[in-house]
Amino acid sequence: GGLWNYSWRTGVDEYGVPLHNSMYRYLWSNGPKECLEFADYTFEEHFGKPIPSFPPREVLADYIKGRINKADVRKWVRLSTMVKEVTYEEGSGFTIVARDMKADHEYAEKFDYVIVASGHFSTPNVPEFEGFDHFEGRVLHAHDFRDAVEFAGKDILVVGSSYSAEDIASQCYKYGVKSVVLSYRTNPMHFDWPENFKTVPLLTKVDGQTAYFKDGSSAHVDAIILCTGYKHFFPFLPDNLRLRTTNRLWSDMLHKGIFFPTNHKLMYLGMQDQFYTFNMFDAQAWYARDVVLGKIKLPSVDELDEDFMQWRAREETLKSDEDYIIFQGAYVKDLIAATDYPSFDIDGVNAAFLEWEHNKHADIMGFRDKPHRSVMTGTMAPIHHTPWLK
């Protein structure tokens, strides 16, 4: 059902399959909805009125479902179906082996194209630290975090310094954590955290309920939450069709950020590190669709390789969040210029992202209380009736 399909389950689903979902119960959008709004289906169209800029997960899930209903594509989707294997043979195309989980039935089908849109935030990257096997508390990855209330009154250690660490630490503060230690590997998060937060270098070991860090400091902790990222994981694909990349703005291997280099009939959507989300996925989907339909003819492999290297060279010059945002905005512009996806003010979205970054550094616990203006409708969002911390 996708990332926004929340489940209380952890580990495996009802069929014994590794759980895709990384949502938690009280999750709210951590970025302005105005930056991810579909160009052909606005929040105002869906809800019939303006809504605040940072909706809870149920609201975003409802918005996505509304877009699916409007396009009437649900009839083409098979749910509770697991792709087990994909193979390709020149001249006969792709063979997909899938299992209907409800019917407990496996079958094979032929396809001309394969689009991998399974995301890359579902298979956790779980490092091990000395002493974990004897830690006298709970260790979990952000993938299995479901409810901050569990950590009320406790001392927690959060390992990581990206969005999961930022948001889970904030969630735990909101729901009454006693203290938070933030441990980073390379760079700390430069926010004005509350008084019961402490930032330290990387964890080195735990002994009992004492955690030790690279700078020689230590702290008592009741629980350790690993916000250490996710892996690009495609076990259903053979080696010769599998994307191998780190989480970066310009993914390794992919032509136009979409097409597998040795077989352009295999496409990957949304495999980049992300500031842009829904509307970037749309831009990629429109481009992929038009290649499938013959509306866009891809250039030669040499030209695509050159295009790849130009984007990669530009990516390697980026130094700040502002650079990253503008880079990804330029990529979205490049894609939609070739299709009939509704044009929108990408520079305006970039500006909204930068305002959001400013608001977070001004007040990490209050940035969700700020309104943003939709570039699709021009409407300024109302302020939510209740501050996020309440």
C-alpha positions as CSV (number, residue, x, y, z in Angstrom):
1,G,0.0,0.0,0.0
2,G,3.0,2.4,0.0
3,L,4.9,4.4,2.5
4,W,2.0,6.4,3.8
5,N,-0.1,3.3,4.5
6,Y,0.5,3.2,8.3
7,S,0.6,-0.1,10.1
8,W,1.0,-0.8,13.8
9,R,3.0,-3.9,12.8
10,T,6.8,-4.1,12.9
11,G,9.2,-6.7,11.5
12,V,6.9,-8.7,9.1
13,D,3.3,-8.2,7.8
14,E,0.4,-10.6,8.2
15,Y,1.9,-12.8,5.4
16,G,5.3,-13.1,7.0
17,V,6.9,-10.7,4.5
18,P,9.3,-7.9,5.7
19,L,7.2,-4.9,6.5
20,H,7.5,-2.0,4.0
21,N,6.0,0.7,6.2
22,S,8.2,3.1,8.2
23,M,5.4,5.3,9.4
24,Y,4.8,6.1,13.1
25,R,1.5,6.8,14.8
26,Y,1.8,10.5,15.4
27,L,3.8,11.4,12.3
28,W,3.2,14.8,10.7
29,S,4.7,16.1,7.5
30,N,8.2,17.4,8.2
31,G,8.2,19.6,5.1
32,P,5.6,22.1,3.8
33,K,2.8,20.4,1.8
34,E,3.2,23.3,-0.7
35,C,6.5,21.8,-1.7
36,L,5.1,18.4,-2.6
37,E,1.7,19.4,-4.0
38,F,0.6,17.6,-7.2
39,A,0.5,20.1,-10.1
40,D,-2.7,18.5,-11.5
41,Y,-4.5,17.9,-8.1
42,T,-4.1,20.5,-5.5
43,F,-4.9,20.2,-1.7
44,E,-7.7,22.8,-2.2
45,E,-9.3,20.7,-4.9
46,H,-9.2,17.6,-2.7
47,F,-10.3,19.1,0.6
48,G,-12.5,21.9,-0.8
49,K,-10.7,24.6,1.3
50,P,-7.1,25.6,2.3
51,I,-5.5,23.5,5.0
52,P,-2.4,24.1,7.2
53,S,1.0,23.6,5.7
54,F,2.1,20.6,7.8
55,P,-0.7,18.0,7.9
56,P,-0.6,14.7,9.9
57,R,0.0,11.4,8.0
58,E,-3.7,10.6,7.8
59,V,-4.4,13.8,5.9
60,L,-1.5,13.2,3.4
61,A,-2.7,9.6,2.9
62,D,-6.2,10.8,2.1
63,Y,-4.8,13.3,-0.4
64,I,-2.9,10.6,-2.2
65,K,-6.0,8.4,-2.3
66,G,-8.0,11.2,-3.7
67,R,-5.6,11.7,-6.6
68,I,-5.8,7.9,-7.3
69,N,-9.6,8.0,-7.3
70,K,-9.7,11.1,-9.6
71,A,-7.5,9.3,-12.1
72,D,-9.5,6.1,-11.7
73,V,-6.3,4.0,-11.7
74,R,-7.2,1.8,-8.7
75,K,-8.7,-0.8,-11.1
76,W,-5.3,-1.4,-12.6
77,V,-3.5,-2.1,-9.3
78,R,-3.1,-5.5,-7.7
79,L,-2.7,-5.2,-3.9
80,S,-1.4,-7.9,-1.6
81,T,0.8,-9.1,-4.4
82,M,4.5,-9.6,-4.0
83,V,6.9,-9.6,-7.0
84,K,9.3,-12.5,-6.4
85,E,11.5,-12.3,-9.5
86,V,12.1,-10.3,-12.6
87,T,14.1,-11.6,-15.6
88,Y,14.8,-10.2,-19.0
89,E,15.4,-12.0,-22.3
90,E,16.2,-10.2,-25.5
91,G,13.3,-10.6,-28.0
92,S,10.8,-11.9,-25.4
93,G,10.9,-9.1,-22.8
94,F,10.5,-9.3,-19.1
95,T,9.1,-12.3,-17.1
96,I,7.6,-11.4,-13.7
97,V,7.0,-14.0,-11.1
98,A,4.6,-12.8,-8.5
99,R,2.6,-14.2,-5.5
100,D,-1.0,-13.3,-4.7
101,M,-0.5,-13.3,-0.9
102,K,-4.2,-13.6,-0.1
103,A,-4.7,-16.6,-2.4
104,D,-1.3,-18.0,-1.7
105,H,-0.8,-18.5,-5.4
106,E,2.3,-17.9,-7.5
107,Y,2.2,-17.1,-11.2
108,A,4.3,-15.7,-14.0
109,E,3.5,-13.0,-16.6
110,K,5.2,-11.3,-19.5
111,F,5.7,-7.5,-19.8
112,D,7.4,-5.2,-22.3
113,Y,8.5,-2.7,-19.6
114,V,9.3,-2.7,-15.9
115,I,9.1,0.3,-13.6
116,V,10.6,-0.1,-10.2
117,A,8.8,2.4,-7.9
118,S,9.2,0.6,-4.6
119,G,11.1,3.4,-2.9
120,H,14.3,3.2,-0.8
121,F,13.1,3.9,2.7
122,S,11.9,0.5,3.7
123,T,15.0,-1.7,4.2
124,P,16.8,-0.4,7.2
125,N,20.6,0.1,7.5
126,V,21.4,-1.4,10.9
127,P,24.9,-0.9,12.2
128,E,26.2,-2.8,15.2
129,F,28.1,-1.3,18.1
130,E,30.0,-3.0,20.8
131,G,27.8,-4.0,23.7
132,F,24.5,-4.1,21.9
133,D,24.1,-7.8,22.6
134,H,24.2,-7.1,26.4
135,F,22.5,-3.7,26.4
136,E,20.0,-3.5,29.3
137,G,17.4,-1.5,27.4
138,R,15.7,-1.5,24.0
139,V,17.5,-1.1,20.6
140,L,15.4,-0.3,17.5
141,H,15.8,1.2,14.1
142,A,13.7,4.1,13.0
143,H,11.9,1.7,10.7
144,D,10.3,0.0,13.7
145,F,9.6,3.2,15.7
146,R,5.8,3.5,16.1
147,D,4.9,5.6,19.1
148,A,6.8,8.2,21.0
149,V,4.6,7.7,24.1
150,E,6.6,4.6,24.8
151,F,9.6,6.7,25.6
152,A,8.0,9.2,28.0
153,G,10.1,9.7,31.1
154,K,13.1,7.8,29.6
155,D,16.6,8.8,28.6
156,I,17.1,7.9,25.0
157,L,20.0,7.9,22.6
158,V,19.3,8.8,18.9
159,V,22.1,7.7,16.5
160,G,22.0,9.7,13.3
161,S,21.8,13.2,12.0
162,S,19.3,13.4,9.2
163,Y,15.5,13.7,9.0
164,S,14.6,10.6,10.9
165,A,16.8,11.6,13.8
166,E,15.5,15.1,13.8
167,D,11.9,14.1,13.7
168,I,11.9,11.2,16.1
169,A,13.9,13.2,18.7
170,S,11.3,16.0,18.3
171,Q,8.4,13.5,18.6
172,C,9.9,12.0,21.8
173,Y,10.3,15.5,23.2
174,K,6.7,16.3,22.4
175,Y,5.5,13.2,24.3
176,G,7.5,13.7,27.4
177,V,10.9,12.1,27.1
178,K,13.2,12.7,30.0
179,S,16.4,13.4,28.0
180,V,17.7,13.0,24.4
181,V,21.4,12.3,23.4
182,L,22.0,12.9,19.7
183,S,25.0,11.0,18.4
184,Y,26.4,11.9,14.9
185,R,28.9,10.3,12.7
186,T,30.1,13.1,10.4
187,N,28.1,16.3,11.1
188,P,25.8,17.3,14.0
189,M,22.4,18.8,13.4
190,H,22.7,22.5,13.9
191,F,19.4,23.3,15.6
192,D,18.6,25.1,18.8
193,W,17.5,22.0,20.8
194,P,15.7,22.1,24.1
195,E,17.7,22.0,27.4
196,N,17.3,18.3,27.9
197,F,19.0,17.5,24.6
198,K,22.8,16.9,24.3
199,T,24.8,16.4,21.0
200,V,27.8,14.1,21.0
201,P,30.0,12.4,18.4
202,L,29.5,8.8,17.3
203,L,28.7,6.1,19.8
204,T,31.6,3.7,20.4
205,K,30.1,1.1,22.7
206,V,27.5,0.5,25.4
207,D,28.1,-1.2,28.8
208,G,25.0,-2.0,30.8
209,Q,22.9,1.1,30.3
210,T,25.9,3.4,29.8
211,A,26.7,4.6,26.3
212,Y,30.2,5.8,25.5
213,F,31.1,8.2,22.7
214,K,34.1,9.2,20.6
215,D,34.9,12.3,22.6
216,G,35.2,10.2,25.8
217,S,31.9,11.3,27.2
218,S,29.2,8.9,28.4
219,A,25.5,8.9,29.2
220,H,22.9,6.7,30.9
221,V,20.3,5.6,28.3
222,D,17.1,3.5,28.5
223,A,16.7,3.0,24.8
224,I,18.7,3.4,21.6
225,I,17.0,4.5,18.4
226,L,19.1,4.0,15.2
227,C,18.2,6.6,12.7
228,T,21.0,5.3,10.4
229,G,19.3,5.3,7.1
230,Y,18.0,2.8,4.6
231,K,19.4,0.6,1.8
232,H,18.4,0.5,-1.9
233,F,17.3,-3.1,-1.8
234,F,15.8,-5.0,-4.8
235,P,15.9,-8.7,-4.0
236,F,13.5,-9.5,-6.9
237,L,16.0,-8.3,-9.5
238,P,19.0,-10.2,-10.9
239,D,22.5,-8.7,-10.6
240,N,22.4,-7.5,-14.3
241,L,19.2,-5.4,-13.7
242,R,19.8,-4.2,-10.2
243,L,20.4,-0.6,-9.3
244,R,23.4,-0.1,-7.1
245,T,23.7,3.4,-5.6
246,T,24.2,5.3,-2.4
247,N,21.5,7.8,-1.3
248,R,22.5,10.8,-3.3
249,L,20.8,13.6,-5.3
250,W,22.1,12.2,-8.6
251,S,21.8,8.4,-8.3
252,D,24.5,6.2,-9.7
253,M,23.9,4.4,-13.0
254,L,20.6,5.8,-14.1
255,H,20.2,7.8,-17.3
256,K,18.0,10.8,-16.8
257,G,17.8,9.7,-13.2
258,I,15.3,7.0,-14.4
259,F,16.6,4.5,-17.0
260,F,18.8,1.5,-16.3
261,P,21.9,2.1,-18.5
262,T,22.0,-1.3,-20.2
263,N,18.3,-1.7,-20.7
264,H,16.1,1.4,-21.0
265,K,13.0,-0.7,-20.8
266,L,13.8,-1.0,-17.1
267,M,13.0,2.3,-15.2
268,Y,13.5,3.3,-11.6
269,L,11.4,6.1,-10.1
270,G,12.2,8.1,-6.9
271,M,15.6,6.6,-6.2
272,Q,17.3,9.9,-5.4
273,D,17.9,11.5,-2.1
274,Q,15.0,13.9,-1.8
275,F,14.0,17.4,-1.1
276,Y,11.3,17.3,-3.9
277,T,9.0,14.2,-3.5
278,F,5.5,13.8,-5.0
279,N,5.9,16.3,-7.9
280,M,9.4,15.0,-8.7
281,F,8.0,11.5,-8.8
282,D,5.3,12.8,-11.1
283,A,7.8,14.5,-13.4
284,Q,9.7,11.2,-13.6
285,A,6.6,9.2,-14.2
286,W,5.4,11.5,-17.0
287,Y,8.8,11.2,-18.7
288,A,8.9,7.4,-18.3
289,R,5.3,7.2,-19.7
290,D,6.2,9.3,-22.7
291,V,9.2,7.1,-23.5
292,V,7.0,4.0,-23.3
293,L,4.4,5.6,-25.5
294,G,7.0,6.7,-28.0
295,K,6.3,10.4,-27.5
296,I,9.9,10.8,-26.3
297,K,12.8,9.2,-28.1
298,L,15.8,8.8,-25.9
299,P,19.2,10.1,-27.2
300,S,22.0,7.7,-28.0
301,V,23.8,5.9,-25.1
302,D,26.8,8.1,-25.6
303,E,24.7,11.3,-25.3
304,L,22.9,9.9,-22.2
305,D,26.3,9.1,-20.6
306,E,27.5,12.6,-21.3
307,D,24.2,14.0,-19.8
308,F,24.7,11.8,-16.7
309,M,28.3,13.0,-16.2
310,Q,27.2,16.7,-16.5
311,W,24.6,16.2,-13.8
312,R,27.1,14.2,-11.7
313,A,29.8,16.9,-12.0
314,R,27.3,19.5,-11.0
315,E,26.2,17.4,-8.0
316,E,29.7,17.1,-6.8
317,T,30.1,20.9,-6.5
318,L,27.1,21.2,-4.1
319,K,27.9,22.4,-0.6
320,S,24.7,23.6,1.1
321,D,21.1,22.8,1.5
322,E,20.3,25.7,-0.8
323,D,22.5,24.2,-3.4
324,Y,20.9,20.8,-3.0
325,I,17.4,22.3,-3.4
326,I,18.2,24.3,-6.4
327,F,19.9,21.3,-8.0
328,Q,16.9,19.1,-7.6
329,G,14.5,21.8,-8.7
330,A,16.6,22.1,-11.9
331,Y,16.3,18.4,-12.5
332,V,12.5,18.6,-12.1
333,K,12.4,21.5,-14.6
334,D,14.5,19.5,-17.1
335,L,12.0,16.6,-17.0
336,I,8.7,18.4,-17.2
337,A,10.0,20.6,-20.1
338,A,9.9,17.5,-22.2
339,T,6.3,16.4,-21.3
340,D,2.8,17.7,-20.8
341,Y,3.0,17.6,-17.0
342,P,1.4,20.9,-15.8
343,S,4.1,23.5,-15.5
344,F,4.5,25.1,-12.0
345,D,6.7,27.7,-10.3
346,I,9.7,25.5,-9.3
347,D,11.6,28.6,-8.3
348,G,8.7,29.4,-5.9
349,V,9.0,25.8,-4.5
350,N,12.7,26.3,-4.0
351,A,12.0,29.5,-2.1
352,A,9.4,27.7,0.1
353,F,12.0,25.0,0.9
354,L,14.5,27.7,1.9
355,E,12.0,29.5,4.1
356,W,11.2,26.1,5.7
357,E,15.0,25.6,6.4
358,H,15.2,29.1,7.9
359,N,12.2,28.4,10.1
360,K,13.6,25.1,11.4
361,H,16.9,26.8,12.4
362,A,14.9,29.6,14.1
363,D,12.6,27.1,16.1
364,I,13.0,23.4,15.5
365,M,9.9,22.7,17.6
366,G,7.8,25.4,16.1
367,F,8.5,25.4,12.4
368,R,5.3,23.4,11.7
369,D,3.2,26.3,13.1
370,K,4.3,28.5,10.1
371,P,2.2,28.9,7.0
372,H,3.4,28.6,3.4
373,R,1.8,29.8,0.1
374,S,0.8,27.3,-2.6
375,V,2.5,27.9,-5.9
376,M,-0.3,26.0,-7.6
377,T,-3.2,28.1,-6.3
378,G,-1.5,31.2,-4.8
379,T,-3.4,30.6,-1.5
380,M,-1.6,31.2,1.8
381,A,-2.2,28.2,4.2
382,P,-4.1,28.9,7.4
383,I,-2.3,28.5,10.7
384,H,-3.3,25.2,12.4
385,H,-5.7,25.7,15.3
386,T,-3.3,24.0,17.7
387,P,0.5,24.5,17.9
388,W,2.4,21.3,17.0
389,L,3.9,20.9,20.4
390,K,0.4,20.9,22.0
